[in-house]
Amino acid sequence: MSDPALHVLHAVRLSGLASEGAVATATGLPEADVAELMATLADSGLVRRRTGRMPGYSLTPEGRSHHADRVAGALPDAARPGLERGYRAFLPLNTAFKQLCTDWQLRPGPGGEPVPNDHTDAAYDGAIVDRLGVLHGEISTVLTDVTAALPRFESYPRRFTSALGRL
């Protein structure tokens, strides 16, 4: 991993509010390393730790600005064409994924109107999981190319495969 602190900042940025365990899972770093980095980032004023009902870490305004600067600075010019190709290939897959999520949450009810999916129809849910499996293969291909352009994306294939396995 090229820059663990950037990976931690990025995981918190994408999550909005994240526990050390969630950041460790997202980055592939040991939780003890994440805890140490979080303490350093908190001391630097880049993250804040929330306690109470919804505990976790979030970026401060300074942290959001610092993250944006670091991400922009971590993008070599040579990586841009590969990332742009990957992004264009990802857009229709993202649209298909959002539709798949909607179909998982809502299903056609009487009269064709959408109703909440109560997940009692194994065939309906199974068909959605099958669609996700196909989409997973397509996304994996795109991520392989994107990761070759910018190694920072190396955790995504593992995370998507893990999520599909849990489902």
DSSP file with accessible surface (Angstrom, degrees, kcal/mol):
  #  RESIDUE AA STRUCTURE BP1 BP2  ACC     N-H-->O    O-->H-N    N-H-->O    O-->H-N    TCO  KAPPA ALPHA  PHI   PSI    X-CA   Y-CA   Z-CA
    1    1 A M              0   0   88      0, 0.0   151,-0.0     0, 0.0     0, 0.0   0.000 360.0 360.0 360.0 124.1    0.0    0.0    0.0
    2    2 A S        +     0   0  109      1,-0.3   150,-0.0     2,-0.1     0, 0.0   0.873 360.0   5.7 -65.9 -41.7    1.6    3.2   -1.2
    3    3 A D     >  -     0   0   45      1,-0.1     4,-2.1     2,-0.0     3,-0.4  -0.729  60.1-171.9-148.3  91.7    0.2    5.6    1.5
    4    4 A P  H  > S+     0   0   49      0, 0.0     4,-2.5     0, 0.0     5,-0.2   0.863  87.6  56.3 -56.5 -37.5   -1.7    4.0    4.4
    5    5 A A  H  > S+     0   0   22      1,-0.2     4,-2.8     2,-0.2     5,-0.2   0.914 107.8  48.3 -63.1 -40.1   -2.8    7.4    5.7
    6    6 A L  H  > S+     0   0    6     -3,-0.4     4,-2.8     2,-0.2    -1,-0.2   0.917 110.5  51.6 -66.1 -39.8   -4.4    8.4    2.4
    7    7 A H  H  X S+     0   0   13     -4,-2.1     4,-2.4     2,-0.2    -2,-0.2   0.908 111.5  47.4 -62.8 -39.9   -6.2    5.0    2.3
    8    8 A V  H  X S+     0   0    0     -4,-2.5     4,-2.4     2,-0.2     5,-0.2   0.942 112.8  48.1 -66.5 -47.9   -7.5    5.6    5.8
    9    9 A L  H  X S+     0   0    0     -4,-2.8     4,-2.7     1,-0.2    -2,-0.2   0.922 112.5  50.1 -56.9 -42.6   -8.6    9.2    4.9
   10   10 A H  H  X S+     0   0   28     -4,-2.8     4,-2.7     2,-0.2     5,-0.2   0.913 108.9  50.8 -65.9 -41.6  -10.3    7.9    1.7
   11   11 A A  H  X S+     0   0    8     -4,-2.4     4,-2.0     1,-0.2    -1,-0.2   0.916 112.8  46.2 -62.6 -41.6  -12.1    5.1    3.5
   12   12 A V  H  X S+     0   0    0     -4,-2.4     4,-2.7     2,-0.2    47,-0.2   0.923 111.7  52.4 -67.4 -40.6  -13.5    7.6    6.1
   13   13 A R  H  < S+     0   0  118     -4,-2.7    -2,-0.2    -5,-0.2    -1,-0.2   0.930 112.5  44.3 -60.6 -45.1  -14.4   10.1    3.3
   14   14 A L  H  < S+     0   0  100     -4,-2.7    -1,-0.2     1,-0.2    -2,-0.2   0.855 118.1  44.3 -70.1 -32.6  -16.4    7.4    1.4
   15   15 A S  H  < S-     0   0   65     -4,-2.0     2,-1.2    -5,-0.2    -2,-0.2   0.807  86.5-152.2 -80.5 -32.7  -18.1    6.1    4.6
   16   16 A G  S  < S+     0   0   42     -4,-2.7     2,-0.3    -5,-0.2    43,-0.3  -0.304  85.3  25.6  87.4 -52.9  -18.9    9.5    6.1
   17   17 A L  S    S+     0   0   51     -2,-1.2     2,-0.4    41,-0.1    41,-0.2  -0.947  82.7 171.3-143.4 118.6  -18.8    7.9    9.5
   18   18 A A  B     -A   57   0A   4     39,-2.4    39,-3.1    -2,-0.3     2,-0.1  -0.987  27.1-135.1-138.2 141.6  -16.6    4.8   10.0
   19   19 A S     >  -     0   0   59     -2,-0.4     4,-2.3    37,-0.2     5,-0.2  -0.431  36.6-107.8 -80.9 165.1  -15.4    2.7   12.9
   20   20 A E  H  > S+     0   0   51      1,-0.2     4,-2.6     2,-0.2     5,-0.2   0.898 122.0  53.6 -60.6 -38.3  -11.8    1.6   13.0
   21   21 A G  H  > S+     0   0   21      2,-0.2     4,-2.5     1,-0.2    -1,-0.2   0.910 107.8  48.8 -63.8 -41.9  -12.9   -1.9   12.1
   22   22 A A  H  > S+     0   0   43      2,-0.2     4,-2.6     1,-0.2    -1,-0.2   0.897 112.5  48.3 -65.4 -39.3  -14.8   -0.7    9.1
   23   23 A V  H  X S+     0   0    0     -4,-2.3     4,-2.6     2,-0.2     6,-0.4   0.912 110.1  52.2 -67.7 -39.3  -11.8    1.3    7.9
   24   24 A A  H  X S+     0   0   10     -4,-2.6     4,-2.4     1,-0.2     5,-0.4   0.932 111.9  46.3 -61.3 -43.4   -9.5   -1.8    8.5
   25   25 A T  H  < S+     0   0   92     -4,-2.5    -2,-0.2     1,-0.2    -1,-0.2   0.928 114.3  48.0 -63.5 -44.0  -11.9   -3.9    6.4
   26   26 A A  H  < S+     0   0    9     -4,-2.6    -2,-0.2     1,-0.2    -1,-0.2   0.866 122.8  32.2 -66.6 -35.9  -12.1   -1.2    3.6
   27   27 A T  H  < S-     0   0    8     -4,-2.6    -1,-0.2    -5,-0.2    -2,-0.2   0.675  97.8-127.1 -96.5 -21.1   -8.3   -0.7    3.5
   28   28 A G     <  +     0   0   49     -4,-2.4    -3,-0.2     1,-0.3    -4,-0.1   0.522  64.9 135.4  81.7   6.2   -7.0   -4.2    4.3
   29   29 A L        -     0   0   24     -5,-0.4    -1,-0.3    -6,-0.4    -2,-0.2  -0.573  66.5 -96.0 -83.2 151.2   -4.8   -2.7    7.0
   30   30 A P     >  -     0   0   75      0, 0.0     4,-2.1     0, 0.0     3,-0.5  -0.365  32.6-121.3 -62.5 144.2   -4.6   -4.3   10.5
   31   31 A E  H  > S+     0   0  106      1,-0.2     4,-2.8     2,-0.2     5,-0.2   0.857 112.6  57.5 -59.8 -34.2   -7.0   -2.6   12.9
   32   32 A A  H  > S+     0   0   74      1,-0.2     4,-2.1     2,-0.2    -1,-0.2   0.902 107.2  48.3 -63.2 -38.7   -4.1   -1.7   15.3
   33   33 A D  H  > S+     0   0   74     -3,-0.5     4,-2.6     2,-0.2    -1,-0.2   0.902 111.1  50.6 -66.6 -40.2   -2.5    0.2   12.4
   34   34 A V  H  X S+     0   0    0     -4,-2.1     4,-3.2     2,-0.2     5,-0.2   0.928 108.6  51.9 -63.1 -43.0   -5.8    2.0   11.6
   35   35 A A  H  X S+     0   0   30     -4,-2.8     4,-2.2     1,-0.2    -2,-0.2   0.921 111.2  47.4 -59.8 -42.5   -6.2    2.9   15.3
   36   36 A E  H  X S+     0   0  140     -4,-2.1     4,-2.1     2,-0.2    -1,-0.2   0.925 113.7  46.8 -65.2 -44.2   -2.7    4.4   15.3
   37   37 A L  H  X S+     0   0   38     -4,-2.6     4,-3.0     1,-0.2     5,-0.2   0.903 110.5  53.3 -65.4 -39.7   -3.3    6.3   12.1
   38   38 A M  H  X S+     0   0    0     -4,-3.2     4,-2.8     2,-0.2    -1,-0.2   0.913 107.9  50.8 -61.2 -41.7   -6.7    7.6   13.3
   39   39 A A  H  X S+     0   0   46     -4,-2.2     4,-2.6    -5,-0.2    -1,-0.2   0.928 112.4  46.6 -61.8 -42.9   -5.1    8.9   16.5
   40   40 A T  H  X S+     0   0   75     -4,-2.1     4,-1.6     2,-0.2    -2,-0.2   0.921 113.7  48.0 -64.4 -44.0   -2.5   10.7   14.3
   41   41 A L  H  <>S+     0   0   11     -4,-3.0     5,-2.6     2,-0.2     6,-0.9   0.882 112.1  49.7 -66.1 -36.6   -5.1   12.1   12.0
   42   42 A A  H ><5S+     0   0   37     -4,-2.8     3,-1.6    -5,-0.2    -2,-0.2   0.926 109.0  51.7 -66.8 -43.3   -7.3   13.2   14.9
   43   43 A D  H 3<5S+     0   0  145     -4,-2.6    -1,-0.2     1,-0.3    -2,-0.2   0.826 108.9  52.5 -60.7 -30.8   -4.2   15.0   16.5
   44   44 A S  T 3<5S-     0   0   78     -4,-1.6    -1,-0.3    -5,-0.2    -2,-0.2   0.458 116.6-116.4 -83.2  -4.4   -3.7   16.7   13.2
   45   45 A G  T < 5S+     0   0   31     -3,-1.6    18,-0.4     2,-0.2    17,-0.3   0.655  85.3 114.1  80.1  16.5   -7.3   17.9   13.1
   46   46 A L  S   <S+     0   0   23     -5,-2.6    14,-2.0    -6,-0.2     2,-0.3   0.738  77.3  26.4 -94.2 -25.5   -8.2   15.9   10.0
   47   47 A V  E     -B   59   0A   4     -6,-0.9     2,-0.4    12,-0.3    12,-0.2  -0.938  66.3-151.3-130.5 158.2  -10.7   13.5   11.6
   48   48 A R  E     -B   58   0A 116     10,-2.7    10,-2.0    -2,-0.3     2,-0.5  -0.974  14.8-133.5-127.2 146.1  -13.0   13.7   14.6
   49   49 A R  E     -B   57   0A 155     -2,-0.4     2,-0.4     8,-0.2     8,-0.2  -0.868  17.6-157.4-101.2 126.6  -14.1   10.8   16.8
   50   50 A R  E     -B   56   0A 109      6,-3.9     6,-1.9    -2,-0.5     2,-0.2  -0.821   9.0-171.7 -99.7 145.0  -17.8   10.6   17.7
   51   51 A T        +     0   0  100     -2,-0.4     3,-0.4     4,-0.2     2,-0.3  -0.685  43.6  51.2-121.2 177.6  -19.0    8.7   20.7
   52   52 A G  S    S-     0   0   61     -2,-0.2    -2,-0.0     1,-0.2     0, 0.0  -0.676 110.7  -9.5  99.0-147.8  -22.5    7.8   21.8
   53   53 A R  S    S+     0   0  223     -2,-0.3    -1,-0.2     1,-0.3    -3,-0.0   0.829 141.2  30.9 -62.6 -36.8  -25.3    6.2   19.8
   54   54 A M  S    S-     0   0   86     -3,-0.4    -1,-0.3     2,-0.1    -4,-0.1  -0.666  84.7-178.6-123.5  78.3  -23.5    6.5   16.5
   55   55 A P        +     0   0   76      0, 0.0     2,-0.3     0, 0.0    -4,-0.2  -0.331  26.0  88.9 -78.4 159.6  -19.8    6.2   17.2
   56   56 A G  E     - B   0  50A   6     -6,-1.9    -6,-3.9   -37,-0.1     2,-0.4  -0.893  68.3 -66.3 148.5-172.9  -17.0    6.4   14.6
   57   57 A Y  E     +AB  18  49A  18    -39,-3.1   -39,-2.4    -2,-0.3     2,-0.3  -0.860  38.8 177.5-112.0 144.5  -14.7    8.8   12.8
   58   58 A S  E     - B   0  48A  16    -10,-2.0   -10,-2.7    -2,-0.4     2,-0.2  -0.942  34.7 -99.1-137.8 159.8  -15.6   11.4   10.3
   59   59 A L  E     - B   0  47A   7    -43,-0.3   -12,-0.3    -2,-0.3   -13,-0.1  -0.568  31.0-135.9 -77.6 143.4  -13.5   14.0    8.4
   60   60 A T     >  -     0   0   12    -14,-2.0     4,-2.7    -2,-0.2     5,-0.2  -0.418  36.3 -97.2 -80.6 169.8  -13.4   17.5    9.6
   61   61 A P  H  > S+     0   0   69      0, 0.0     4,-2.1     0, 0.0     5,-0.2   0.924 131.5  50.0 -55.3 -39.7  -13.7   20.3    7.1
   62   62 A E  H  > S+     0   0  121    -17,-0.3     4,-2.8     1,-0.2     5,-0.2   0.880 109.1  52.3 -64.7 -37.1   -9.9   20.5    7.1
   63   63 A G  H  > S+     0   0    0    -18,-0.4     4,-2.9     2,-0.2    -1,-0.2   0.893 107.4  51.0 -66.0 -39.7   -9.8   16.8    6.6
   64   64 A R  H  X S+     0   0  105     -4,-2.7     4,-2.4     2,-0.2    -2,-0.2   0.924 113.5  45.1 -63.2 -43.5  -12.1   16.9    3.6
   65   65 A S  H  X S+     0   0   69     -4,-2.1     4,-2.4    -5,-0.2    -2,-0.2   0.934 114.2  48.5 -65.5 -44.3   -9.9   19.6    2.0
   66   66 A H  H  X S+     0   0   64     -4,-2.8     4,-2.7     1,-0.2    -2,-0.2   0.918 111.4  50.7 -62.5 -42.9   -6.7   17.7    2.9
   67   67 A H  H  X S+     0   0   15     -4,-2.9     4,-3.0     2,-0.2     5,-0.3   0.936 109.8  49.7 -60.1 -47.9   -8.2   14.5    1.4
   68   68 A A  H  X S+     0   0   53     -4,-2.4     4,-2.4     1,-0.2    -1,-0.2   0.922 112.7  47.2 -59.8 -42.7   -9.2   16.3   -1.8
   69   69 A D  H  X S+     0   0  111     -4,-2.4     4,-2.4     1,-0.2    -1,-0.2   0.913 113.8  47.7 -64.4 -43.1   -5.7   17.8   -2.2
   70   70 A R  H  X S+     0   0   72     -4,-2.7     4,-1.3     2,-0.2    -2,-0.2   0.903 112.2  48.7 -66.3 -42.0   -4.0   14.4   -1.5
   71   71 A V  H  < S+     0   0   33     -4,-3.0     3,-0.4     2,-0.2    -2,-0.2   0.939 113.3  47.2 -64.6 -43.9   -6.3   12.5   -3.9
   72   72 A A  H >< S+     0   0   63     -4,-2.4     3,-1.1    -5,-0.3    -2,-0.2   0.915 114.1  47.7 -63.4 -39.8   -5.6   15.0   -6.6
   73   73 A G  H 3< S+     0   0   69     -4,-2.4    -1,-0.2     1,-0.2    -2,-0.2   0.694 104.9  60.6 -74.2 -18.4   -1.9   15.0   -6.0
   74   74 A A  T 3< S+     0   0   39     -4,-1.3    -1,-0.2    -3,-0.4    -2,-0.2   0.340  82.5  94.8 -90.8   7.4   -1.8   11.2   -6.0
   75   75 A L    <   -     0   0   38     -3,-1.1    -1,-0.1    -4,-0.2     5,-0.1  -0.824  66.9-150.8-104.8 100.2   -3.0   10.9   -9.5
   76   76 A P    >>  -     0   0   68      0, 0.0     3,-1.5     0, 0.0     4,-0.8  -0.381  21.1-122.9 -66.4 145.7   -0.1   10.6  -11.9
   77   77 A D  G >4 S+     0   0  128      1,-0.3     3,-0.9     2,-0.2    -2,-0.0   0.869 111.9  60.9 -56.3 -35.3   -0.8   12.0  -15.4
   78   78 A A  G 34 S+     0   0   96      1,-0.2     4,-0.4     2,-0.1    -1,-0.3   0.764 101.1  54.6 -66.0 -21.8    0.1    8.6  -16.9
   79   79 A A  G <> S+     0   0    6     -3,-1.5     4,-2.4     1,-0.2    -1,-0.2   0.719  86.5  83.5 -83.4 -20.6   -2.9    7.1  -15.0
   80   80 A R  H <X S+     0   0  102     -3,-0.9     4,-2.9    -4,-0.8     5,-0.2   0.892  86.9  50.1 -56.1 -48.0   -5.5    9.5  -16.3
   81   81 A P  H  > S+     0   0   64      0, 0.0     4,-2.4     0, 0.0    -1,-0.2   0.937 113.5  46.3 -59.7 -42.5   -6.3    7.7  -19.6
   82   82 A G  H  > S+     0   0   10     -4,-0.4     4,-2.4     1,-0.2    -2,-0.2   0.900 114.5  47.7 -65.5 -39.2   -6.8    4.3  -17.9
   83   83 A L  H  X S+     0   0   30     -4,-2.4     4,-2.8     2,-0.2    -1,-0.2   0.899 110.7  51.1 -68.9 -39.2   -8.9    5.8  -15.2
   84   84 A E  H  X S+     0   0  105     -4,-2.9     4,-2.4    -5,-0.2    -2,-0.2   0.922 111.6  47.6 -64.6 -41.6  -11.0    7.8  -17.7
   85   85 A R  H  X S+     0   0  146     -4,-2.4     4,-2.3    -5,-0.2    -2,-0.2   0.930 113.5  48.8 -62.2 -44.4  -11.6    4.5  -19.7
   86   86 A G  H  X S+     0   0    6     -4,-2.4     4,-2.1     2,-0.2    -2,-0.2   0.905 110.1  50.9 -62.4 -41.0  -12.5    2.7  -16.5
   87   87 A Y  H  X S+     0   0  146     -4,-2.8     4,-2.0     2,-0.2    -2,-0.2   0.935 110.1  48.9 -64.0 -44.2  -14.9    5.4  -15.4
   88   88 A R  H  < S+     0   0  148     -4,-2.4    -1,-0.2     1,-0.2    -2,-0.2   0.898 114.0  46.7 -62.6 -38.9  -16.7    5.4  -18.8
   89   89 A A  H  X S+     0   0   46     -4,-2.3     4,-0.7     1,-0.2    -1,-0.2   0.828 112.0  52.5 -70.8 -30.0  -16.9    1.6  -18.6
   90   90 A F  H  X S+     0   0   63     -4,-2.1     4,-2.8    -5,-0.2     5,-0.2   0.830  91.5  74.7 -76.0 -32.7  -18.1    1.8  -15.0
   91   91 A L  H  X S+     0   0   72     -4,-2.0     4,-2.1     1,-0.2    -1,-0.2   0.904  99.0  41.9 -53.9 -51.2  -21.0    4.3  -15.5
   92   92 A P  H  > S+     0   0   81      0, 0.0     4,-2.3     0, 0.0    -1,-0.2   0.875 114.8  53.1 -66.8 -29.4  -23.5    1.9  -17.2
   93   93 A L  H  X S+     0   0   19     -4,-0.7     4,-2.5     2,-0.2    -2,-0.2   0.888 107.5  51.3 -69.0 -37.2  -22.5   -0.8  -14.6
   94   94 A N  H  X S+     0   0   49     -4,-2.8     4,-2.5     2,-0.2    -1,-0.2   0.913 109.4  50.1 -64.4 -41.7  -23.2    1.6  -11.8
   95   95 A T  H  X S+     0   0   91     -4,-2.1     4,-2.1    -5,-0.2    -2,-0.2   0.931 111.8  48.1 -61.5 -44.8  -26.7    2.4  -13.3
   96   96 A A  H  X S+     0   0   44     -4,-2.3     4,-2.4     1,-0.2    -2,-0.2   0.891 110.9  51.9 -63.1 -38.5  -27.3   -1.4  -13.6
   97   97 A F  H  X S+     0   0   81     -4,-2.5     4,-2.5     2,-0.2    -2,-0.2   0.917 107.8  50.7 -65.7 -43.0  -26.2   -1.8   -9.9
   98   98 A K  H  X S+     0   0  119     -4,-2.5     4,-2.2     2,-0.2    -1,-0.2   0.911 111.3  48.8 -62.6 -38.6  -28.5    0.9   -8.7
   99   99 A Q  H  X S+     0   0   98     -4,-2.1     4,-2.8     2,-0.2    -2,-0.2   0.915 109.4  52.7 -65.7 -40.1  -31.4   -0.8  -10.5
  100  100 A L  H  X S+     0   0   11     -4,-2.4     4,-1.8     2,-0.2    -2,-0.2   0.917 108.5  50.1 -60.7 -42.5  -30.5   -4.1   -9.0
  101  101 A C  H  X S+     0   0   41     -4,-2.5     4,-2.0     2,-0.2    -1,-0.2   0.915 110.9  49.5 -62.4 -42.2  -30.5   -2.5   -5.5
  102  102 A T  H  X S+     0   0   61     -4,-2.2     4,-3.1     1,-0.2    -2,-0.2   0.932 110.2  50.5 -61.5 -44.4  -34.0   -1.1   -6.2
  103  103 A D  H  < S+     0   0   35     -4,-2.8    -1,-0.2     1,-0.2    -2,-0.2   0.811 108.9  52.5 -65.5 -29.1  -35.2   -4.4   -7.4
  104  104 A W  H  < S+     0   0   73     -4,-1.8    -1,-0.2    -5,-0.2    -2,-0.2   0.882 117.0  38.2 -71.4 -36.3  -33.8   -6.0   -4.2
  105  105 A Q  H  < S+     0   0  125     -4,-2.0    12,-3.1     1,-0.2     2,-0.4   0.810 124.7  33.6 -84.6 -34.1  -35.7   -3.5   -2.1
  106  106 A L  E  <  -C  116   0B  67     -4,-3.1    -1,-0.2    10,-0.3     3,-0.0  -0.968  64.2-176.4-125.7 144.2  -38.9   -3.3   -4.1
  107  107 A R  E     -C  115   0B  51      8,-2.8     8,-2.7    -2,-0.4     2,-0.2  -0.911  41.7 -82.6-133.5 159.9  -40.7   -5.9   -6.1
  108  108 A P  E     -C  114   0B  81      0, 0.0     5,-0.1     0, 0.0     3,-0.1  -0.438  50.3-168.1 -64.7 130.6  -43.8   -5.8   -8.3
  109  109 A G    >   -     0   0   16      4,-2.9     3,-2.5     1,-0.2     4,-0.1  -0.319  43.9 -43.1-102.1-168.8  -47.0   -6.0   -6.3
  110  110 A P  G >  S+     0   0  123      0, 0.0     3,-0.9     0, 0.0    -1,-0.2  -0.332 134.5  18.1 -57.1 133.7  -50.6   -6.6   -7.3
  111  111 A G  G 3  S-     0   0   83      1,-0.2    -2,-0.0    -3,-0.1     0, 0.0   0.552 127.5 -80.8  78.9   4.6  -51.3   -4.5  -10.3
  112  112 A G  G <  S+     0   0   52     -3,-2.5    -1,-0.2     1,-0.3     3,-0.0   0.416  88.9 139.7  84.4  -4.3  -47.6   -4.1  -11.0
  113  113 A E    <   -     0   0  136     -3,-0.9    -4,-2.9    -5,-0.1    -1,-0.3  -0.525  60.6-104.5 -72.7 140.4  -47.1   -1.3   -8.4
  114  114 A P  E     +C  108   0B  82      0, 0.0    -1,-0.1     0, 0.0    -8,-0.0  -0.424  42.6 179.1 -68.0 138.5  -43.8   -1.6   -6.5
  115  115 A V  E     -C  107   0B  56     -8,-2.7    -8,-2.8    -2,-0.1     3,-0.0  -0.932  41.2 -80.5-131.2 156.5  -44.1   -2.9   -2.9
  116  116 A P  E     -C  106   0B 104      0, 0.0     2,-0.6     0, 0.0   -10,-0.3  -0.314  48.0-116.8 -57.7 138.1  -41.3   -3.5   -0.4
  117  117 A N        -     0   0   12    -12,-3.1   -13,-0.0     1,-0.1   -11,-0.0  -0.687  25.4-170.5 -77.8 117.8  -39.6   -6.8   -1.0
  118  118 A D        -     0   0  106     -2,-0.6    -1,-0.1    -3,-0.0   -13,-0.1   0.422  35.5-127.8 -89.6   0.6  -40.3   -9.0    2.1
  119  119 A H  S    S+     0   0   78    -15,-0.1    -2,-0.1     1,-0.1     3,-0.0   0.763  74.5 122.1  60.7  30.1  -37.8  -11.6    0.8
  120  120 A T        +     0   0  111      1,-0.1     2,-0.9     2,-0.0     3,-0.1   0.559  55.0  78.4 -92.9 -10.2  -40.2  -14.5    1.1
  121  121 A D     >  -     0   0   60      1,-0.2     4,-2.4     2,-0.1     5,-0.2  -0.819  59.9-175.1-101.7  96.0  -39.9  -15.4   -2.6
  122  122 A A  H  > S+     0   0   83     -2,-0.9     4,-2.9     1,-0.2    -1,-0.2   0.845  82.4  55.2 -61.7 -33.9  -36.6  -17.2   -2.9
  123  123 A A  H  > S+     0   0   76      2,-0.2     4,-2.1     1,-0.2    -1,-0.2   0.919 108.9  47.0 -66.7 -42.8  -36.9  -17.4   -6.7
  124  124 A Y  H  > S+     0   0   46      2,-0.2     4,-1.6     1,-0.2    -2,-0.2   0.960 116.7  43.1 -61.8 -50.9  -37.2  -13.6   -7.0
  125  125 A D  H  X S+     0   0   20     -4,-2.4     4,-2.4     1,-0.2    -2,-0.2   0.901 112.2  54.7 -63.3 -39.4  -34.3  -12.9   -4.7
  126  126 A G  H  X S+     0   0   28     -4,-2.9     4,-2.5    -5,-0.2    -1,-0.2   0.883 104.8  53.5 -61.7 -38.4  -32.2  -15.7   -6.3
  127  127 A A  H  X S+     0   0   51     -4,-2.1     4,-2.2     2,-0.2    -1,-0.2   0.889 109.4  48.8 -64.5 -36.4  -32.7  -14.1   -9.7
  128  128 A I  H  X S+     0   0    4     -4,-1.6     4,-2.5     2,-0.2    -2,-0.2   0.927 110.1  50.4 -69.3 -42.0  -31.4  -10.8   -8.3
  129  129 A V  H  X S+     0   0   44     -4,-2.4     4,-2.3     1,-0.2    -2,-0.2   0.914 109.7  52.0 -62.4 -39.0  -28.4  -12.5   -6.8
  130  130 A D  H  X S+     0   0  115     -4,-2.5     4,-2.0     2,-0.2    -1,-0.2   0.920 108.9  49.7 -61.6 -43.6  -27.7  -14.1  -10.1
  131  131 A R  H  X S+     0   0   98     -4,-2.2     4,-2.6     1,-0.2    -1,-0.2   0.901 109.4  52.4 -61.1 -39.4  -27.9  -10.7  -11.8
  132  132 A L  H  X S+     0   0   28     -4,-2.5     4,-3.1     1,-0.2    -2,-0.2   0.898 105.5  54.7 -64.1 -38.5  -25.5   -9.4   -9.2
  133  133 A G  H  X S+     0   0   29     -4,-2.3     4,-1.7     2,-0.2    -1,-0.2   0.917 110.1  45.7 -60.7 -43.0  -23.1  -12.3  -10.0
  134  134 A V  H  X S+     0   0   95     -4,-2.0     4,-1.7     2,-0.2    -2,-0.2   0.942 114.4  48.1 -64.1 -46.5  -23.0  -11.4  -13.7
  135  135 A L  H  X S+     0   0    9     -4,-2.6     4,-3.0     1,-0.2     5,-0.3   0.893 106.2  58.6 -62.1 -38.3  -22.6   -7.7  -12.8
  136  136 A H  H  X S+     0   0   36     -4,-3.1     4,-2.8     1,-0.2    -1,-0.2   0.916 104.5  50.7 -57.6 -43.7  -19.8   -8.6  -10.4
  137  137 A G  H  X S+     0   0   34     -4,-1.7     4,-1.7     2,-0.2    -1,-0.2   0.910 111.9  46.9 -61.2 -41.4  -17.9  -10.2  -13.2
  138  138 A E  H  X S+     0   0   94     -4,-1.7     4,-1.8     2,-0.2    -2,-0.2   0.915 113.8  47.1 -67.9 -42.1  -18.2   -7.1  -15.4
  139  139 A I  H  X S+     0   0   16     -4,-3.0     4,-3.0     1,-0.2     5,-0.2   0.898 108.1  56.9 -66.7 -38.4  -17.2   -4.8  -12.6
  140  140 A S  H  X S+     0   0   25     -4,-2.8     4,-2.1    -5,-0.3    -1,-0.2   0.896 105.2  51.5 -60.2 -39.5  -14.2   -7.0  -11.7
  141  141 A T  H  X S+     0   0   89     -4,-1.7     4,-1.6     2,-0.2    -1,-0.2   0.936 111.8  46.3 -63.1 -45.1  -13.0   -6.7  -15.3
  142  142 A V  H  X S+     0   0   16     -4,-1.8     4,-2.5     1,-0.2    -2,-0.2   0.931 112.0  51.3 -63.0 -43.3  -13.2   -2.9  -15.1
  143  143 A L  H  X S+     0   0   15     -4,-3.0     4,-3.1     1,-0.2     5,-0.2   0.845 103.6  58.1 -66.7 -32.3  -11.5   -2.8  -11.7
  144  144 A T  H  X S+     0   0   90     -4,-2.1     4,-1.6    -5,-0.2    -1,-0.2   0.941 111.2  42.8 -60.2 -44.7   -8.6   -4.9  -12.9
  145  145 A D  H  X S+     0   0  104     -4,-1.6     4,-1.4     2,-0.2    -2,-0.2   0.906 115.3  48.8 -67.9 -41.6   -7.9   -2.3  -15.6
  146  146 A V  H  X S+     0   0   14     -4,-2.5     4,-2.6     1,-0.2    -2,-0.2   0.914 109.5  52.3 -66.2 -41.6   -8.5    0.6  -13.2
  147  147 A T  H  < S+     0   0   30     -4,-3.1    -1,-0.2     1,-0.2    -2,-0.2   0.868 105.1  55.7 -63.7 -34.5   -6.2   -1.0  -10.5
  148  148 A A  H  < S+     0   0   86     -4,-1.6    -1,-0.2    -5,-0.2    -2,-0.2   0.878 112.0  43.8 -64.3 -33.5   -3.5   -1.4  -13.2
  149  149 A A  H  < S+     0   0   27     -4,-1.4    -2,-0.2     1,-0.3    -1,-0.2   0.865 134.8  11.8 -78.0 -36.7   -3.7    2.4  -13.8
  150  150 A L    ><  -     0   0   12     -4,-2.6     3,-2.0    -5,-0.1    -1,-0.3  -0.838  64.7-156.6-146.7 102.0   -3.9    3.4  -10.1
  151  151 A P  G >  S+     0   0   76      0, 0.0     3,-2.5     0, 0.0     4,-0.2   0.670  81.5  86.1 -57.9 -15.8   -3.1    0.7   -7.5
  152  152 A R  G >  S+     0   0   29      1,-0.3     3,-0.6     2,-0.1    -5,-0.1   0.787  84.2  59.8 -55.9 -23.2   -5.1    2.6   -4.8
  153  153 A F  G X  S+     0   0   42     -3,-2.0     3,-1.4     1,-0.2    -1,-0.3   0.390  71.8 107.7 -87.3   7.4   -8.1    0.7   -6.1
  154  154 A E  G <> S+     0   0   92     -3,-2.5     4,-0.6     1,-0.3    -1,-0.2   0.742  71.8  57.3 -62.3 -23.8   -6.6   -2.7   -5.3
  155  155 A S  H <> S+     0   0   12     -3,-0.6     4,-2.4    -4,-0.2    -1,-0.3   0.741  88.6  76.7 -79.7 -20.2   -8.9   -3.3   -2.4
  156  156 A Y  H <> S+     0   0   39     -3,-1.4     4,-2.9     1,-0.2     5,-0.3   0.911  90.3  50.6 -63.9 -44.9  -12.2   -3.0   -4.3
  157  157 A P  H  > S+     0   0   33      0, 0.0     4,-2.4     0, 0.0     5,-0.2   0.944 113.8  46.7 -57.6 -43.0  -12.2   -6.4   -6.1
  158  158 A R  H  X S+     0   0  115     -4,-0.6     4,-2.5     1,-0.2    -2,-0.2   0.924 113.8  48.1 -62.9 -42.6  -11.6   -8.2   -2.8
  159  159 A R  H  X S+     0   0   77     -4,-2.4     4,-2.5     2,-0.2    -1,-0.2   0.910 112.5  47.7 -68.0 -40.9  -14.3   -6.1   -1.1
  160  160 A F  H  X S+     0   0   77     -4,-2.9     4,-2.4     2,-0.2    -1,-0.2   0.910 112.5  49.2 -66.8 -40.1  -16.8   -6.7   -3.9
  161  161 A T  H  X S+     0   0   75     -4,-2.4     4,-2.3    -5,-0.3    -2,-0.2   0.924 111.7  49.7 -65.0 -40.1  -16.1  -10.4   -3.9
  162  162 A S  H  X S+     0   0   58     -4,-2.5     4,-2.2    -5,-0.2    -2,-0.2   0.921 110.7  49.6 -63.6 -44.0  -16.5  -10.6   -0.1
  163  163 A A  H  X S+     0   0   40     -4,-2.5     4,-2.0     2,-0.2    -2,-0.2   0.919 110.6  49.7 -63.1 -42.5  -19.8   -8.7   -0.3
  164  164 A L  H  < S+     0   0   43     -4,-2.4    -1,-0.2     1,-0.2    -2,-0.2   0.926 110.1  51.2 -62.9 -42.2  -21.1  -11.0   -2.9
  165  165 A G  H  < S+     0   0   67     -4,-2.3    -1,-0.2     1,-0.2    -2,-0.2   0.887 109.0  50.7 -62.2 -38.7  -20.1  -14.1   -0.9
  166  166 A R  H  <        0   0  176     -4,-2.2    -1,-0.2     1,-0.2    -2,-0.2   0.876 360.0 360.0 -67.3 -35.7  -21.9  -12.7    2.2
  167  167 A L     <        0   0   97     -4,-2.0    -2,-0.2    -5,-0.2    -1,-0.2   0.925 360.0 360.0 -67.6 360.0  -25.0  -12.2    0.2
